[in-house]
Amino acid sequence: MAFAIILAIVFLFMNLIFRVQLLKTFKEMQRRRIEMEWAWLFDRDKREQYIYPRYEDERPLIERFSGQLRRSLRWGAIVFVSLSTLAAILIFT
C-alpha cells in the first residue's frame, strides 16, 4: 500500500512538472503573439501548411510547445489510468 501511495505521488509530481513547462512555453508564445488553431498543434501537416509560413522564426518554439502538449496529455492519461488501477487494487483487495 505504501508503494502505491509513493508511486501515485511520483506520477502526480511528474505530471505537474510537465504542466509547468507547458505553461511557461505557452506564456512565451502569447508574449510573441503566435495565434493558431489548437487542432493544428497535433497535426504536423497543418502546422507545415498554416503555421510555419506565418511564423517561420518561431518554428522551434511552436515545435517545443506541440511536443510538450502531447507529452503532457500522454502523462495525464498515464497518471489517470495508473491511479485508477491502484485505487481499484486497493479497494478490491
Stockholm file with secondary structure:
# STOCKHOLM 1.0

chainA/1-93         MAFAIILAIVFLFMNLIFRVQLLKTFKEMQRRRIEMEWAWLFDRDKREQYIYPRYEDERPLIERFSGQLRRSLRWGAIVFVSLSTLAAILIFT
#=GR chainA/1-93 SS CHHHHHHHHHHHHHHHHHHHHHHHHHHHHHHTTCCCCGGGGGCHHHIIIIIHHHCGGGHHHHHHHHHHHHHHHHHHHHHHHHHHHHHHHHHHC
#=GC SS_cons        CHHHHHHHHHHHHHHHHHHHHHHHHHHHHHHTTCCCCGGGGGCHHHIIIIIHHHCGGGHHHHHHHHHHHHHHHHHHHHHHHHHHHHHHHHHHC
//
